[in-house]
């Protein structure tokens, strides 16, 4: 029996015999379910960050370049998965992360006025090239090279933010919930990639993401300022 491409027959057969499913039967099912959970969670993963910026009306402590590189990475990864015809459970979160990432960058631009010339150039270049990349209308060899570079892009997307946090000894308006979900998603993708025998580069990319996202999460916890309690004077 298959539901959304997930085969439950192996597990159901074992349970019908009052037996616990074997590891070879259970782990692929868990991997598929976790894949869909990531897709579902990705629909709101950046919402806490967006709301925190809107509430504070500030992008203090946020690296613009870091979020721009994220959008580029999501664009390349999504385009590659679409081009290869992979199942939605394997890449569905990329579509939602890309949409939220673009909204987030637009909000950061809005609260970073006035924008520099190079920022406008980067934005216009992305708007001009992204549709071509997503449509897969580029040389296959270049496509493979772009996909191979996405792990480096995501890695260097985190480095400016990690460096800024370390320099400022604070994380500004970074959202703890968004960082936590990013870290959790990377950890799950390491598991699902291993179970579904994804290419080593994909698993290593997820592991690298878990390390960098974990570092940012640790910085948020480490640099969190304790709340100052004001004592009321008794009259």
N, CA, C and O of each residue as an XYZ file, in Angstrom:
940
protein
N       0.841     -1.194      0.000
C       0.000      0.000      0.000
C       0.877      1.245      0.000
O       1.740      1.399      0.864
N       0.661      2.131     -0.961
C       1.451      3.338     -1.074
C       0.586      4.576     -0.881
O      -0.502      4.691     -1.446
N       1.094      5.499     -0.072
C       0.440      6.783      0.148
C       1.502      7.857     -0.017
O       2.501      7.863      0.702
N       1.287      8.779     -0.976
C       2.243      9.837     -1.273
C       3.628      9.276     -1.586
O       4.648      9.869     -1.237
N       3.642      8.123     -2.249
C       4.908      7.506     -2.626
C       5.590      6.749     -1.508
O       6.709      6.265     -1.681
N       4.928      6.637     -0.353
C       5.504      5.917      0.784
C       4.903      4.528      0.843
O       3.682      4.383      0.904
N       5.744      3.502      0.823
C       5.289      2.117      0.831
C       5.143      1.622      2.276
O       6.127      1.478      3.003
N       3.889      1.367      2.673
C       3.609      0.891      4.033
C       3.442     -0.638      4.088
O       3.261     -1.200      5.168
N       3.503     -1.303      2.938
C       3.185     -2.735      2.885
C       4.104     -3.569      3.768
O       3.647     -4.496      4.437
N       5.401     -3.245      3.775
C       6.359     -4.024      4.559
C       6.036     -3.962      6.050
O       6.017     -4.979      6.744
N       5.784     -2.745      6.523
C       5.481     -2.561      7.951
C       4.145     -3.199      8.309
O       4.022     -3.847      9.349
N       3.134     -3.014      7.441
C       1.805     -3.566      7.712
C       1.818     -5.091      7.729
O       1.120     -5.715      8.529
N       2.612     -5.685      6.846
C       2.719     -7.151      6.822
C       3.302     -7.674      8.126
O       2.840     -8.684      8.658
N       4.315     -6.988      8.641
C       4.936     -7.401      9.900
C       3.968     -7.244     11.067
O       3.866     -8.117     11.928
N       3.262     -6.120     11.081
C       2.317     -5.873     12.172
C       1.134     -6.839     12.129
O       0.606     -7.222     13.173
N       0.714     -7.238     10.911
C      -0.400     -8.184     10.786
C      -0.039     -9.554     11.365
O      -0.915    -10.331     11.747
N       1.268     -9.836     11.424
C       1.743    -11.107     11.996
C       2.163    -10.923     13.447
O       2.793    -11.797     14.042
N       1.807     -9.778     14.004
C       2.154     -9.434     15.389
C       3.666     -9.470     15.612
O       4.153     -9.900     16.657
N       4.381     -9.007     14.601
C       5.833     -8.944     14.676
C       6.278     -7.498     14.539
O       5.636     -6.700     13.856
N       7.399     -7.167     15.204
C       7.943     -5.816     15.066
C       8.708     -5.742     13.756
O       9.510     -6.631     13.471
N       8.486     -4.703     12.945
C       9.169     -4.586     11.642
C      10.683     -4.616     11.777
O      11.240     -4.070     12.730
N      11.338     -5.250     10.831
C      12.791     -5.307     10.841
C      13.381     -3.944     10.498
O      12.715     -3.082      9.924
N      14.640     -3.774     10.864
C      15.321     -2.494     10.639
C      15.329     -2.111      9.163
O      15.116     -0.949      8.815
N      15.577     -3.093      8.297
C      15.625     -2.825      6.855
C      14.271     -2.393      6.308
O      14.191     -1.791      5.237
N      13.220     -2.698      7.037
C      11.869     -2.343      6.627
C      11.439     -1.011      7.247
O      10.750     -0.212      6.614
N      11.858     -0.787      8.495
C      11.389      0.365      9.255
C      12.132      1.658      8.917
O      11.521      2.719      8.786
N      13.454      1.558      8.778
C      14.250      2.766      8.566
C      13.903      3.514      7.273
O      13.808      4.741      7.301
N      13.708      2.818      6.133
C      13.303      3.556      4.925
C      11.971      4.283      5.092
O      11.785      5.376      4.558
N      11.041      3.671      5.837
C       9.744      4.310      6.075
C       9.920      5.564      6.924
O       9.335      6.607      6.634
N      10.736      5.453      7.982
C      11.003      6.605      8.849
C      11.658      7.726      8.047
O      11.338      8.903      8.218
N      12.582      7.335      7.168
C      13.281      8.316      6.338
C      12.302      9.088      5.450
O      12.382     10.312      5.341
N      11.377      8.357      4.817
C      10.382      9.005      3.951
C       9.476      9.935      4.753
O       9.195     11.057      4.332
N       9.022      9.457      5.917
C       8.133     10.265      6.755
C       8.836     11.533      7.233
O       8.243     12.612      7.253
N      10.112     11.391      7.620
C      10.877     12.555      8.059
C      11.066     13.543      6.907
O      11.061     14.757      7.110
N      11.234     13.001      5.688
C      11.367     13.860      4.514
C      10.148     14.734      4.326
O      10.270     15.930      4.060
N       8.959     14.138      4.464
C       7.723     14.916      4.329
C       7.540     15.866      5.517
O       6.974     16.949      5.366
N       8.019     15.461      6.696
C       7.941     16.353      7.863
C       8.781     17.605      7.643
O       8.384     18.705      8.028
N       9.953     17.427      7.018
C      10.809     18.571      6.717
C      10.111     19.515      5.747
O      10.148     20.735      5.911
N       9.468     18.927      4.726
C       8.747     19.741      3.745
C       7.645     20.539      4.432
O       7.463     21.725      4.159
N       6.907     19.874      5.332
C       5.815     20.543      6.047
C       6.355     21.654      6.951
O       5.803     22.754      6.993
N       7.441     21.355      7.673
C       8.010     22.336      8.599
C       8.623     23.518      7.857
O       8.659     24.634      8.375
N       9.105     23.267      6.641
C       9.780     24.324      5.878
C       8.840     25.451      5.480
O       9.290     26.548      5.151
N       7.542     25.190      5.507
C       6.582     26.223      5.109
C       6.588     27.404      6.078
O       6.140     28.496      5.728
N       7.094     27.190      7.295
C       7.097     28.269      8.295
C       8.462     28.460      8.943
O       8.572     29.196      9.924
N       9.511     27.813      8.416
C      10.800     27.813      9.114
C      11.389     29.218      9.272
O      12.044     29.500     10.276
N      11.168     30.090      8.307
C      11.735     31.437      8.386
C      10.741     32.472      8.903
O      11.071     33.651      9.039
N       9.533     32.025      9.186
C       8.508     32.945      9.681
C       8.910     33.595     11.004
O       8.713     34.801     11.150
N       9.464     32.860     11.982
C       9.889     33.519     13.231
C      10.913     34.623     12.994
O      10.876     35.662     13.652
N      11.837     34.394     12.043
C      12.839     35.418     11.742
C      12.193     36.650     11.113
O      12.532     37.785     11.451
N      11.263     36.410     10.199
C      10.556     37.524      9.541
C       9.771     38.342     10.564
O       9.823     39.572     10.562
N       9.041     37.642     11.440
C       8.227     38.336     12.444
C       9.089     39.107     13.444
O       8.712     40.188     13.897
N      10.251     38.541     13.783
C      11.126     39.218     14.749
C      11.654     40.521     14.174
O      11.739     41.527     14.879
N      12.013     40.506     12.879
C      12.496     41.728     12.231
C      11.385     42.773     12.160
O      11.609     43.948     12.454
N      10.190     42.340     11.771
C       9.063     43.273     11.645
C       8.685     43.868     13.000
O       8.322     45.040     13.098
N       8.777     43.044     14.038
C       8.435     43.533     15.379
C       9.464     44.544     15.875
O       9.106     45.574     16.447
N      10.742     44.248     15.653
C      11.807     45.144     16.111
C      12.029     46.308     15.152
O      12.637     47.317     15.510
N      11.518     46.149     13.906
C      11.743     47.153     12.862
C      13.239     47.441     12.716
O      13.668     48.580     12.535
N      14.007     46.358     12.804
C      15.458     46.484     12.760
C      16.075     45.191     12.251
O      15.535     44.105     12.464
N      17.222     45.319     11.568
C      17.979     44.138     11.121
C      19.349     44.136     11.809
O      20.336     43.653     11.254
N      19.388     44.676     13.003
C      20.624     44.770     13.768
C      21.272     43.395     13.931
O      20.625     42.437     14.355
N      22.540     43.315     13.591
C      23.295     42.077     13.773
C      23.148     41.061     12.658
O      23.785     40.008     12.701
N      22.312     41.354     11.644
C      22.099     40.402     10.551
C      23.026     40.717      9.381
O      23.227     41.879      9.029
N      23.584     39.672      8.788
C      24.460     39.825      7.631
C      23.631     39.738      6.354
O      23.047     38.694      6.062
N      23.578     40.826      5.594
C      22.800     40.849      4.343
C      23.342     39.818      3.359
O      22.575     39.096      2.723
N      24.666     39.753      3.236
C      25.306     38.831      2.293
C      24.957     37.385      2.635
O      24.761     36.565      1.738
N      24.880     37.074      3.911
C      24.563     35.708      4.336
C      23.196     35.272      3.816
O      23.044     34.155      3.321
N      22.209     36.147      3.928
C      20.851     35.806      3.484
C      20.748     35.810      1.959
O      19.970     35.048      1.386
N      21.537     36.674      1.299
C      21.568     36.675     -0.164
C      22.145     35.358     -0.694
O      21.613     34.775     -1.638
N      23.224     34.903     -0.086
C      23.850     33.644     -0.507
C      22.917     32.460     -0.285
O      22.900     31.516     -1.075
N      22.138     32.517      0.799
C      21.138     31.471      1.059
C      20.167     31.358     -0.107
O      19.890     30.259     -0.589
N      19.653     32.493     -0.557
C      18.698     32.510     -1.671
C      19.322     31.920     -2.929
O      18.676     31.151     -3.642
N      20.570     32.274     -3.204
C      21.269     31.727     -4.370
C      21.403     30.213     -4.248
O      21.175     29.484     -5.214
N      21.772     29.747     -3.066
C      21.916     28.310     -2.841
C      20.608     27.565     -3.020
O      20.571     26.509     -3.651
N      19.523     28.116     -2.463
C      18.203     27.476     -2.609
C      17.788     27.428     -4.085
O      17.207     26.442     -4.539
N      18.090     28.494     -4.825
C      17.720     28.560     -6.242
C      18.424     27.468     -7.044
O      17.797     26.771     -7.843
N      19.727     27.327     -6.826
C      20.505     26.316     -7.548
C      20.040     24.912     -7.187
O      19.850     24.069     -8.063
N      19.858     24.662     -5.887
C      19.452     23.328     -5.439
C      18.072     22.954     -5.969
O      17.864     21.827     -6.418
N      17.124     23.898     -5.919
C      15.774     23.634     -6.411
C      15.781     23.388     -7.919
O      15.123     22.467     -8.403
N      16.515     24.201     -8.651
C      16.592     24.047    -10.105
C      17.164     22.685    -10.482
O      16.683     22.039    -11.413
N      18.177     22.258     -9.765
C      18.819     20.963    -10.055
C      17.859     19.812     -9.799
O      17.752     18.890    -10.608
N      17.157     19.871     -8.662
C      16.214     18.800     -8.307
C      15.066     18.725     -9.314
O      14.633     17.634     -9.685
N      14.574     19.883     -9.754
C      13.515     19.912    -10.753
C      14.017     19.335    -12.078
O      13.312     18.578    -12.745
N      15.230     19.699    -12.443
C      15.828     19.236    -13.692
C      16.034     17.720    -13.689
O      15.885     17.066    -14.721
N      16.378     17.166    -12.517
C      16.643     15.730    -12.401
C      15.370     14.913    -12.178
O      15.406     13.683    -12.210
N      14.245     15.599    -11.951
C      12.976     14.900    -11.752
C      12.910     14.101    -10.472
O      12.294     13.036    -10.434
N      13.543     14.608     -9.412
C      13.534     13.901     -8.124
C      12.149     13.968     -7.483
O      11.377     14.881     -7.779
N      11.820     13.002     -6.600
C      10.522     13.034     -5.921
C      10.392     14.262     -5.027
O      11.379     14.736     -4.465
N       9.171     14.772     -4.899
C       8.924     16.008     -4.149
C       9.404     15.909     -2.708
O       9.858     16.900     -2.136
N       9.307     14.706     -2.110
C       9.722     14.538     -0.717
C      11.213     14.773     -0.536
O      11.671     15.039      0.575
N      11.980     14.675     -1.630
C      13.431     14.819     -1.554
C      13.888     16.269     -1.642
O      15.020     16.587     -1.276
N      13.004     17.163     -2.133
C      13.448     18.547     -2.310
C      12.353     19.574     -2.031
O      12.600     20.774     -2.149
N      11.155     19.135     -1.666
C      10.016     20.042     -1.528
C      10.273     21.244     -0.646
O       9.750     22.328     -0.902
N      11.088     21.058      0.408
C      11.334     22.180      1.323
C      12.071     23.323      0.643
O      11.959     24.475      1.060
N      12.833     23.001     -0.417
C      13.609     24.041     -1.099
C      12.714     25.121     -1.712
O      13.053     26.304     -1.700
N      11.563     24.692     -2.248
C      10.636     25.659     -2.848
C      10.124     26.641     -1.798
O      10.085     27.849     -2.036
N       9.732     26.119     -0.637
C       9.206     26.985      0.426
C      10.313     27.848      1.028
O      10.088     29.015      1.350
N      11.514     27.272      1.182
C      12.630     28.035      1.738
C      13.055     29.161      0.799
O      13.438     30.242      1.247
N      12.985     28.899     -0.510
C      13.355     29.931     -1.486
C      12.388     31.105     -1.425
O      12.809     32.261     -1.416
N      11.093     30.807     -1.383
C      10.080     31.875     -1.321
C      10.264     32.714     -0.054
O      10.266     33.944     -0.107
N      10.419     32.032      1.083
C      10.604     32.749      2.347
C      11.923     33.505      2.371
O      12.014     34.596      2.934
N      12.955     32.913      1.752
C      14.259     33.560      1.709
C      14.220     34.862      0.929
O      14.830     35.852      1.333
N      13.498     34.863     -0.194
C      13.365     36.075     -1.007
C      12.605     37.157     -0.231
O      12.983     38.328     -0.253
N      11.527     36.749      0.458
C      10.767     37.700      1.279
C      11.651     38.279      2.374
O      11.604     39.477      2.653
N      12.454     37.421      2.990
C      13.334     37.849      4.083
C      14.382     38.842      3.593
O      14.644     39.844      4.258
N      14.979     38.575      2.440
C      15.976     39.493      1.877
C      15.324     40.836      1.540
O      15.916     41.891      1.771
N      14.106     40.797      0.995
C      13.394     42.039      0.672
C      13.144     42.869      1.928
O      13.279     44.092      1.903
N      12.781     42.208      3.021
C      12.547     42.912      4.291
C      13.849     43.504      4.822
O      13.876     44.630      5.320
N      14.936     42.725      4.709
C      16.242     43.225      5.159
C      16.654     44.448      4.345
O      17.181     45.419      4.888
N      16.408     44.389      3.031
C      16.695     45.555      2.183
C      15.889     46.769      2.655
O      16.408     47.883      2.731
N      14.624     46.534      2.968
C      13.729     47.629      3.359
C      14.240     48.333      4.623
O      14.190     49.559      4.725
N      14.730     47.540      5.580
C      15.199     48.122      6.838
C      16.691     48.457      6.804
O      17.275     48.810      7.828
N      17.307     48.345      5.617
C      18.728     48.673      5.488
C      18.954     49.889      4.596
O      20.053     50.093      4.080
N      17.906     50.698      4.415
C      18.013     51.883      3.567
C      19.015     52.872      4.159
O      19.112     52.995      5.380
N      19.766     53.583      3.301
C      19.787     53.446      1.834
C      20.683     52.286      1.405
O      21.693     51.997      2.046
N      20.299     51.628      0.315
C      21.065     50.501     -0.183
C      22.208     50.987     -1.064
O      22.082     51.975     -1.788
N      23.328     50.268     -0.985
C      24.476     50.625     -1.809
C      24.293     50.187     -3.257
O      23.411     49.387     -3.569
N      25.127     50.716     -4.127
C      25.049     50.394     -5.557
C      25.257     48.906     -5.803
O      24.539     48.301     -6.599
N      26.241     48.309     -5.120
C      26.537     46.897     -5.325
C      25.383     46.005     -4.869
O      25.168     44.934     -5.437
N      24.651     46.430     -3.865
C      23.493     45.666     -3.411
C      22.430     45.629     -4.502
O      21.844     44.579     -4.768
N      22.183     46.774     -5.132
C      21.210     46.837     -6.231
C      21.672     45.997     -7.416
O      20.861     45.333     -8.062
N      22.965     46.023     -7.702
C      23.504     45.226     -8.816
C      23.308     43.734     -8.546
O      22.904     42.986     -9.437
N      23.595     43.306     -7.322
C      23.420     41.887     -6.957
C      21.959     41.475     -7.106
O      21.658     40.402     -7.630
N      21.055     42.336     -6.642
C      19.623     42.020     -6.715
C      19.149     41.919     -8.160
O      18.395     41.010     -8.506
N      19.587     42.847     -9.002
C      19.172     42.839    -10.412
C      19.752     41.645    -11.159
O      19.082     41.061    -12.011
N      20.995     41.279    -10.845
C      21.608     40.113    -11.478
C      20.848     38.842    -11.123
O      20.630     37.979    -11.973
N      20.448     38.735     -9.861
C      19.682     37.553     -9.434
C      18.348     37.490    -10.172
O      17.971     36.443    -10.698
N      17.640     38.611    -10.209
C      16.331     38.646    -10.888
C      16.452     38.309    -12.374
O      15.527     37.760    -12.972
N      17.594     38.642    -12.956
C      17.784     38.368    -14.370
C      18.185     36.930    -14.662
O      17.799     36.376    -15.691
N      18.964     36.313    -13.757
C      19.503     34.977    -14.003
C      18.682     33.844    -13.393
O      18.669     32.731    -13.918
N      17.998     34.127    -12.287
C      17.266     33.069    -11.587
C      16.238     32.341    -12.455
O      16.194     31.111    -12.426
N      15.399     33.061    -13.235
C      14.417     32.351    -14.074
C      15.071     31.388    -15.064
O      14.541     30.307    -15.320
N      16.214     31.773    -15.617
C      16.920     30.909    -16.564
C      17.430     29.651    -15.878
O      17.329     28.551    -16.420
N      17.975     29.823    -14.684
C      18.501     28.672    -13.928
C      17.368     27.739    -13.520
O      17.487     26.523    -13.666
N      16.271     28.294    -13.013
C      15.138     27.470    -12.576
C      14.496     26.729    -13.741
O      13.955     25.638    -13.562
N      14.552     27.312    -14.926
C      13.994     26.664    -16.115
C      14.940     25.606    -16.681
O      14.574     24.861    -17.590
N      16.160     25.545    -16.139
C      17.126     24.557    -16.603
C      17.693     24.872    -17.977
O      18.196     23.981    -18.661
N      17.614     26.136    -18.386
C      18.059     26.518    -19.726
C      19.520     26.957    -19.738
O      19.864     28.022    -20.250
N      20.368     26.108    -19.160
C      21.805     26.368    -19.163
C      22.529     25.082    -19.530
O      21.939     24.002    -19.519
N      23.793     25.202    -19.850
C      24.589     24.041    -20.255
C      24.616     22.989    -19.145
O      24.831     23.334    -17.983
N      24.400     21.708    -19.481
C      24.387     20.640    -18.468
C      25.648     20.604    -17.594
O      25.558     20.384    -16.386
N      26.808     20.819    -18.197
C      28.058     20.816    -17.428
C      28.091     21.968    -16.431
O      28.555     21.816    -15.301
N      27.590     23.127    -16.872
C      27.525     24.281    -15.974
C      26.543     24.014    -14.844
O      26.761     24.422    -13.704
N      25.444     23.314    -15.180
C      24.439     22.965    -14.176
C      25.065     22.094    -13.083
O      24.860     22.330    -11.893
N      25.832     21.084    -13.508
C      26.493     20.192    -12.554
C      27.491     20.966    -11.697
O      27.604     20.733    -10.493
N      28.212     21.888    -12.332
C      29.195     22.691    -11.596
C      28.504     23.588    -10.567
O      28.985     23.742     -9.445
N      27.374     24.177    -10.958
C      26.615     25.023    -10.034
C      26.106     24.222     -8.846
O      26.178     24.669     -7.701
N      25.585     23.017     -9.140
C      25.063     22.193     -8.050
C      26.187     21.768     -7.113
O      26.014     21.730     -5.895
N      27.345     21.447     -7.697
C      28.485     21.046     -6.870
C      28.945     22.192     -5.967
O      29.485     21.966     -4.885
N      28.720     23.430     -6.433
C      29.167     24.590     -5.657
C      28.179     25.022     -4.591
O      28.502     25.865     -3.754
N      26.959     24.450     -4.607
C      25.927     24.941     -3.681
C      26.297     24.701     -2.226
O      25.942     25.495     -1.355
N      27.017     23.597     -1.953
C      27.412     23.324     -0.570
C      28.387     24.392     -0.076
O      28.320     24.830      1.073
N      29.290     24.799     -0.963
C      30.215     25.882     -0.616
C      29.450     27.187     -0.414
O      29.773     27.976      0.474
N      28.422     27.407     -1.256
C      27.614     28.625     -1.136
C      26.899     28.671      0.210
O      26.910     29.699      0.888
N      26.275     27.550      0.597
C      25.585     27.512      1.886
C      26.575     27.661      3.045
O      26.272     28.292      4.057
N      27.764     27.071      2.878
C      28.790     27.185      3.926
C      29.206     28.641      4.101
O      29.242     29.156      5.219
N      29.522     29.306      2.972
C      29.956     30.707      3.043
C      28.797     31.655      3.350
O      29.018     32.815      3.698
N      27.562     31.162      3.221
C      26.406     31.971      3.627
C      26.345     32.080      5.146
O      25.866     33.078      5.685
N      26.830     31.058      5.827
C      26.802     31.058      7.295
C      28.009     31.781      7.900
O      27.908     32.381      8.970
N      29.162     31.719      7.199
C      30.392     32.282      7.751
C      30.279     33.779      8.080
O      30.698     34.176      9.167
N      29.727     34.640      7.181
C      29.611     36.063      7.536
C      28.775     36.288      8.791
O      29.090     37.152      9.609
N      27.698     35.498      8.939
C      26.839     35.662     10.113
C      27.552     35.193     11.376
O      27.458     35.840     12.419
N      28.263     34.071     11.288
C      29.021     33.558     12.442
C      30.096     34.569     12.849
O      30.302     34.838     14.032
N      30.782     35.123     11.833
C      31.836     36.103     12.106
C      31.264     37.375     12.734
O      31.847     37.936     13.662
N      30.106     37.826     12.214
C      29.473     39.033     12.758
C      29.038     38.807     14.206
O      29.193     39.683     15.056
N      28.499     37.636     14.470
C      28.083     37.314     15.845
C      29.278     37.329     16.794
O      29.209     37.863     17.901
N      30.378     36.727     16.332
C      31.584     36.658     17.162
C      32.161     38.048     17.410
O      32.591     38.369     18.517
N      32.162     38.871     16.350
C      32.703     40.221     16.470
C      31.864     41.083     17.397
O      32.403     41.825     18.219
N      30.536     40.987     17.266
C      29.623     41.816     18.065
C      29.349     41.242     19.453
O      28.768     41.905     20.312
N      29.782     39.983     19.658
C      29.475     39.291     20.919
C      27.968     39.305     21.187
O      27.510     39.409     22.325
N      27.223     39.197     20.091
C      25.767     39.179     20.174
C      25.202     38.721     18.844
O      25.905     38.699     17.834
N      23.926     38.355     18.847
C      23.298     37.851     17.618
C      22.194     38.759     17.100
O      21.456     38.379     16.191
N      22.074     39.957     17.670
C      21.121     40.936     17.160
C      19.706     40.393     17.078
O      19.156     39.890     18.058
N      19.123     40.506     15.873
C      17.737     40.102     15.680
C      17.608     38.686     15.097
O      16.571     38.342     14.530
N      18.646     37.879     15.234
C      18.545     36.491     14.774
C      17.496     35.744     15.591
O      17.425     35.904     16.810
N      16.685     34.934     14.927
C      15.624     34.195     15.596
C      16.124     32.843     16.078
O      16.701     32.076     15.308
N      15.903     32.557     17.348
C      16.287     31.266     17.917
C      15.496     30.133     17.267
O      16.060     29.087     16.944
N      14.193     30.335     17.076
C      13.352     29.272     16.507
C      13.770     28.921     15.085
O      13.857     27.745     14.733
N      14.030     29.942     14.263
C      14.457     29.691     12.882
C      15.790     28.951     12.863
O      15.964     28.008     12.092
N      16.727     29.372     13.702
C      18.035     28.720     13.767
C      17.911     27.285     14.259
O      18.613     26.394     13.783
N      17.016     27.068     15.212
C      16.796     25.715     15.735
C      16.221     24.799     14.656
O      16.643     23.651     14.520
N      15.251     25.314     13.887
C      14.658     24.506     12.826
C      15.647     24.252     11.691
O      15.635     23.183     11.082
N      16.502     25.234     11.408
C      17.541     25.028     10.396
C      18.489     23.913     10.813
O      18.855     23.058     10.007
N      18.880     23.933     12.082
C      19.787     22.907     12.611
C      19.116     21.530     12.595
O      19.712     20.542     12.169
N      17.854     21.483     13.071
C      17.123     20.215     13.081
C      16.918     19.655     11.688
O      17.042     18.449     11.470
N      16.603     20.537     10.741
C      16.404     20.101      9.365
C      17.667     19.518      8.758
O      17.610     18.523      8.035
N      18.812     20.135      9.048
C      20.088     19.635      8.531
C      20.400     18.256      9.107
O      20.872     17.371      8.394
N      20.136     18.080     10.397
C      20.385     16.787     11.044
C      19.510     15.692     10.441
O      19.970     14.576     10.201
N      18.241     16.027     10.199
C      17.324     15.047      9.616
C      17.747     14.696      8.203
O      17.664     13.535      7.801
N      18.207     15.699      7.433
C      18.641     15.446      6.062
C      19.886     14.557      6.012
O      20.075     13.809      5.053
N      20.729     14.635      7.034
C      21.877     13.717      7.114
C      21.363     12.279      7.243
O      21.872     11.367      6.591
N      20.353     12.093      8.088
C      19.777     10.750      8.293
C      19.070     10.251      7.037
O      19.293      9.125      6.594
N      18.203     11.111      6.461
C      17.443     10.675      5.285
C      18.362     10.452      4.085
O      18.137      9.539      3.291
N      19.391     11.281      3.954
C      20.333     11.110      2.855
C      21.091      9.801      2.970
O      21.343      9.127      1.971
N      21.452      9.446      4.196
C      22.158      8.186      4.424
C      21.257      6.996      4.123
O      21.680      6.035      3.481
N      20.003      7.066      4.592
C      19.062      5.959      4.396
C      18.683      5.777      2.932
O      18.529      4.648      2.465
N      18.534      6.875      2.211
C      18.105      6.805      0.816
C      19.296      6.735     -0.147
O      19.144      6.883     -1.360
N      20.505      6.503      0.436
C      21.728      6.324     -0.357
C      21.966      7.477     -1.321
O      22.267      7.284     -2.499
N      21.820      8.688     -0.777
C      22.097      9.890     -1.574
C      23.603      9.977     -1.823
O      24.385      9.375     -1.087
N      24.019     10.723     -2.856
C      25.449     10.889     -3.106
C      26.179     11.413     -1.877
O      25.619     12.170     -1.084
N      27.427     11.005     -1.730
C      28.222     11.405     -0.568
C      28.292     12.923     -0.429
O      28.264     13.456      0.680
N      28.383     13.610     -1.566
C      28.472     15.074     -1.526
C      27.226     15.698     -0.898
O      27.309     16.716     -0.210
N      26.060     15.072     -1.144
C      24.801     15.577     -0.589
C      24.783     15.399      0.932
O      24.404     16.308      1.671
N      25.200     14.213      1.385
C      25.227     13.925      2.824
C      26.246     14.824      3.524
O      25.971     15.352      4.601
N      27.416     14.997      2.916
C      28.440     15.863      3.498
C      27.966     17.313      3.551
O      28.262     18.041      4.499
N      27.220     17.724      2.512
C      26.668     19.077      2.500
C      25.692     19.291      3.641
O      25.692     20.341      4.282
N      24.850     18.276      3.893
C      23.893     18.359      5.009
C      24.624     18.374      6.351
O      24.237     19.091      7.273
N      25.692     17.568      6.445
C      26.482     17.529      7.682
C      27.162     18.879      7.928
O      27.224     19.359      9.060
N      27.668     19.478      6.854
C      28.296     20.794      6.970
C      27.274     21.839      7.388
O      27.568     22.738      8.176
N      26.053     21.704      6.842
C      24.978     22.608      7.234
C      24.620     22.457      8.702
O      24.343     23.441      9.389
N      24.627     21.214      9.180
C      24.322     20.961     10.589
C      25.375     21.612     11.492
O      25.048     22.161     12.545
N      26.636     21.545     11.071
C      27.720     22.137     11.867
C      27.595     23.659     11.924
O      27.677     24.252     13.000
N      27.396     24.291     10.759
C      27.322     25.759     10.729
C      26.036     26.273     11.394
O      26.061     27.266     12.120
N      24.920     25.590     11.139
C      23.664     25.990     11.791
C      23.749     25.767     13.296
O      23.222     26.555     14.082
N      24.420     24.683     13.690
C      24.610     24.410     15.116
C      25.477     25.470     15.775
O      25.254     25.830     16.931
N      26.467     25.970     15.041
C      27.341     27.019     15.569
C      26.554     28.304     15.820
O      26.713     28.943     16.861
N      25.702     28.681     14.859
C      24.876     29.891     15.019
C      23.906     29.719     16.182
O      23.695     30.641     16.969
N      23.318     28.525     16.282
C      22.389     28.254     17.387
C      23.108     28.369     18.732
O      22.575     28.931     19.689
N      24.326     27.827     18.788
C      25.105     27.907     20.024
C      25.442     29.357     20.362
O      25.449     29.737     21.533
N      25.721     30.173     19.336
C      26.024     31.587     19.572
C      24.820     32.328     20.130
O      24.960     33.186     21.002
N      23.629     31.994     19.621
C      22.415     32.645     20.127
C      22.238     32.355     21.613
O      21.891     33.241     22.395
N      22.481     31.102     21.990
C      22.355     30.702     23.400
C      23.467     31.342     24.234
O      23.225     31.835     25.336
N      24.696     31.329     23.691
C      25.860     31.829     24.430
C      25.805     33.334     24.650
O      26.129     33.828     25.730
N      25.386     34.064     23.603
C      25.401     35.527     23.676
C      24.077     36.119     24.157
O      23.899     37.337     24.161
N      23.158     35.255     24.559
C      21.855     35.744     25.020
C      22.028     36.554     26.292
O      22.623     36.104     27.271
N      21.491     37.760     26.245
C      21.623     38.635     27.403
C      20.568     38.297     28.441
O      19.387     38.186     28.110
N      20.981     38.131     29.701
C      19.996     37.840     30.742
C      19.067     39.025     30.946
O      19.482     40.182     30.876
N      17.813     38.717     31.198
C      16.837     39.785     31.418
C      17.098     40.490     32.740
O      17.331     39.859     33.771
N      17.052     41.796     32.682
C      17.313     42.590     33.879
C      15.988     42.854     34.599
O      15.065     43.458     34.054
N      15.936     42.392     35.802
C      14.708     42.561     36.585
C      14.791     43.845     37.409
O      15.720     44.057     38.188
N      13.817     44.663     37.210
C      13.777     45.928     37.936
C      12.990     45.739     39.233
O      11.831     45.326     39.243
N      13.666     46.055     40.299
C      13.026     45.903     41.607
C      12.231     47.161     41.935
O      12.720     48.286     41.830
N      11.019     46.929     42.325
C      10.168     48.060     42.688
C      10.445     48.473     44.137
O      10.497     47.651     45.051
N      10.616     49.761     44.295
C      10.853     50.265     45.646
C       9.535     50.313     46.424
O       8.523     50.824     45.946
N       9.584     49.785     47.588
C       8.364     49.807     48.408
C       8.250     51.174     49.084
O       9.208     51.703     49.646
N       7.100     51.692     49.007
C       6.890     53.019     49.587
C       6.529     52.868     51.051
O       6.308     53.866     51.738
